[in-house]
Structures are given as C-alpha cells and as structure tokens.
Amino acid sequence: MFEKMMNYIQEFLENTPNDIYEFSIILEDALVDDYDEMHNEQPRATEIIADETPDICASAEPGMTLEEIEEFKRKLRIEYDKALKAVI
C-alpha cells in the first residue's frame, strides 16, 4: 500500500492535471484510511508522509491558479522526497 501511495503521488507530480482538487481529496482520505497498512510496510516513511501532507491537501481548492498549483506541488514534493529517503 505504501508503494501504491508513493506511485500515486509521483504520477501526480509528473502529470499534474489542471484541477488538483480531486487528487487532494483522494490523497488526504487515503492517508487516513490506509495509514495502518502503510505504517506496517514502511513505519518511518509513513509517519513522514502523513505528517504535513494532509495539511497540504487541505489547502487545495477547486479552480486554483497555476501559481497556487505549483506551490502545492512544491510543498508536496518536499514531503514526498523526505518520505522516499526514509524508505527501508
């Protein structure tokens, strides 16, 4: 499940849609719903990705400007990279 989540984020970062709101809702929900399974697979990396990422997702709104989307992606990439470094 952890790998699936990280692949989902990576795909988003590489192929960002014009409206990121749906992605943010799905990611935020998955981090809650699948946390235990992810934590069993990659405890530290899951703690890292689940720390700030829900707040980043909560900042997304429908119809964000390109600049707002780029800022969202920048913040998400930071968390993604930190979690990737913690993978064992």
Residue frames as qw, qx, qy, qz and C-alpha x, y, z in Angstrom:
[[0.000, 0.886, 0.464, 0.000, 0.00, 0.00, 0.00],
 [0.315, -0.758, 0.101, 0.562, 2.86, 2.40, 0.79],
 [0.361, -0.129, 0.602, 0.700, 4.39, 1.89, -2.64],
 [0.174, 0.624, 0.693, 0.317, 0.98, 2.39, -4.28],
 [0.142, -0.917, -0.276, 0.250, 0.55, 5.68, -2.42],
 [0.344, -0.603, 0.323, 0.643, 4.02, 6.91, -3.37],
 [0.336, 0.161, 0.707, 0.601, 3.41, 5.94, -7.01],
 [0.075, 0.807, 0.579, 0.087, 0.13, 7.87, -6.93],
 [0.213, -0.879, -0.013, 0.426, 1.93, 10.98, -5.68],
 [0.404, -0.331, 0.541, 0.660, 4.76, 10.57, -8.18],
 [0.297, 0.458, 0.716, 0.435, 2.29, 10.25, -11.06],
 [0.028, -0.921, -0.375, 0.098, 0.56, 13.43, -9.91],
 [0.324, -0.753, 0.197, 0.538, 3.83, 15.34, -9.65],
 [0.362, -0.158, 0.660, 0.639, 4.89, 14.26, -13.13],
 [0.022, -0.349, -0.701, -0.621, 1.49, 14.64, -14.84],
 [0.037, 0.332, 0.534, -0.777, -0.39, 17.27, -12.89],
 [0.150, 0.636, 0.701, 0.285, -3.98, 17.86, -14.02],
 [0.052, 0.508, 0.111, 0.852, -5.37, 21.38, -14.43],
 [0.566, -0.579, 0.044, -0.585, -7.60, 20.92, -11.38],
 [0.357, 0.283, -0.823, 0.339, -5.87, 19.29, -8.42],
 [0.518, -0.338, 0.308, -0.723, -8.80, 19.37, -6.01],
 [0.940, -0.051, -0.165, -0.295, -9.93, 15.78, -6.62],
 [0.694, 0.299, -0.551, 0.355, -6.37, 14.49, -6.21],
 [0.006, -0.428, 0.533, -0.730, -6.01, 16.32, -2.89],
 [0.734, -0.257, 0.175, -0.604, -9.22, 14.80, -1.51],
 [0.949, 0.095, -0.293, -0.073, -8.30, 11.27, -2.59],
 [0.535, 0.378, -0.562, 0.504, -4.78, 11.56, -1.19],
 [0.248, -0.426, 0.453, -0.743, -5.91, 13.03, 2.12],
 [0.862, -0.168, 0.060, -0.474, -8.53, 10.29, 2.57],
 [0.890, 0.212, -0.393, 0.092, -6.09, 7.53, 1.61],
 [0.275, 0.467, -0.596, 0.593, -3.52, 8.74, 4.13],
 [0.507, -0.304, 0.447, -0.672, -6.14, 8.29, 6.84],
 [0.916, 0.044, -0.003, -0.399, -7.86, 5.16, 5.56],
 [0.912, 0.264, -0.280, 0.140, -4.70, 3.24, 4.66],
 [0.090, -0.826, 0.461, -0.312, -2.39, 4.59, 7.36],
 [0.748, -0.422, 0.489, -0.153, -2.12, 1.37, 9.39],
 [0.927, 0.272, 0.220, 0.138, -1.36, -0.79, 6.37],
 [0.468, 0.791, -0.206, 0.336, 1.19, 1.71, 5.09],
 [0.321, -0.777, 0.453, -0.295, 2.74, 2.02, 8.56],
 [0.907, -0.201, 0.371, -0.015, 3.17, -1.75, 8.77],
 [0.831, 0.459, 0.109, 0.294, 5.11, -1.67, 5.49],
 [0.483, 0.409, -0.124, 0.764, 7.19, 1.49, 5.98],
 [0.403, -0.704, -0.500, 0.302, 6.77, 2.90, 9.50],
 [0.322, -0.506, -0.023, 0.800, 9.07, 5.94, 9.44],
 [0.100, 0.073, 0.523, 0.843, 8.33, 6.91, 5.84],
 [0.201, -0.617, -0.702, -0.291, 4.59, 6.70, 6.52],
 [0.352, -0.705, -0.377, 0.487, 4.92, 8.92, 9.58],
 [0.253, -0.307, 0.218, 0.891, 6.78, 11.46, 7.46],
 [0.029, -0.237, -0.627, -0.741, 4.34, 11.48, 4.53],
 [0.308, -0.648, -0.679, -0.155, 1.34, 11.59, 6.89],
 [0.363, -0.441, -0.356, 0.740, 2.67, 14.47, 8.99],
 [0.022, 0.438, -0.047, -0.897, 2.39, 17.53, 6.72],
 [0.014, 0.092, 0.770, 0.632, 0.73, 16.10, 3.62],
 [0.034, -0.638, -0.769, 0.020, -2.87, 16.18, 4.95],
 [0.085, -0.750, -0.194, 0.627, -2.49, 19.91, 5.67],
 [0.083, -0.299, 0.538, 0.784, -1.07, 20.46, 2.20],
 [0.005, 0.333, 0.866, 0.374, -4.03, 18.57, 0.71],
 [0.067, -0.719, -0.615, 0.317, -6.48, 20.59, 2.80],
 [0.094, -0.569, 0.079, 0.813, -5.10, 23.77, 1.23],
 [0.118, 0.084, 0.732, 0.665, -6.31, 22.74, -2.25],
 [0.390, 0.500, 0.394, -0.665, -9.41, 24.40, -3.63],
 [0.600, 0.521, 0.568, 0.214, -11.30, 23.99, -6.90],
 [0.369, 0.879, 0.186, 0.236, -10.10, 26.35, -9.62],
 [0.541, -0.674, 0.139, 0.483, -6.66, 27.12, -8.21],
 [0.366, 0.876, -0.253, -0.185, -4.36, 29.28, -10.32],
 [0.839, 0.377, -0.317, 0.231, -1.26, 27.83, -11.95],
 [0.134, 0.610, -0.525, 0.578, 0.89, 29.58, -9.35],
 [0.651, -0.397, 0.387, -0.519, -1.14, 28.08, -6.50],
 [0.990, 0.098, -0.043, -0.095, -0.89, 24.62, -8.07],
 [0.624, 0.518, -0.438, 0.388, 2.88, 24.97, -8.44],
 [0.193, -0.565, 0.533, -0.600, 3.16, 25.95, -4.77],
 [0.883, -0.186, 0.209, -0.376, 1.04, 22.94, -3.80],
 [0.925, 0.298, -0.208, 0.109, 3.29, 20.69, -5.87],
 [0.300, 0.635, -0.518, 0.489, 6.43, 22.23, -4.36],
 [0.482, -0.465, 0.503, -0.545, 5.24, 21.51, -0.82],
 [0.961, 0.001, 0.124, -0.247, 4.06, 18.02, -1.74],
 [0.766, 0.484, -0.369, 0.207, 7.37, 17.20, -3.44],
 [0.025, -0.621, 0.600, -0.503, 9.27, 18.16, -0.28],
 [0.711, -0.271, 0.473, -0.444, 7.22, 15.71, 1.78],
 [0.948, 0.291, -0.055, -0.119, 7.41, 13.04, -0.92],
 [0.546, 0.600, -0.499, 0.303, 11.21, 13.33, -1.11],
 [0.273, -0.534, 0.622, -0.504, 11.57, 13.20, 2.68],
 [0.870, -0.082, 0.334, -0.353, 9.43, 10.06, 2.85],
 [0.862, 0.450, -0.235, 0.005, 11.34, 8.46, -0.02],
 [0.257, 0.634, -0.620, 0.384, 14.62, 8.95, 1.84],
 [0.473, -0.378, 0.608, -0.514, 13.15, 7.15, 4.87],
 [0.923, 0.130, -0.164, -0.324, 12.13, 4.02, 2.94],
 [0.405, -0.528, 0.746, -0.025, 13.84, 0.90, 4.23]]
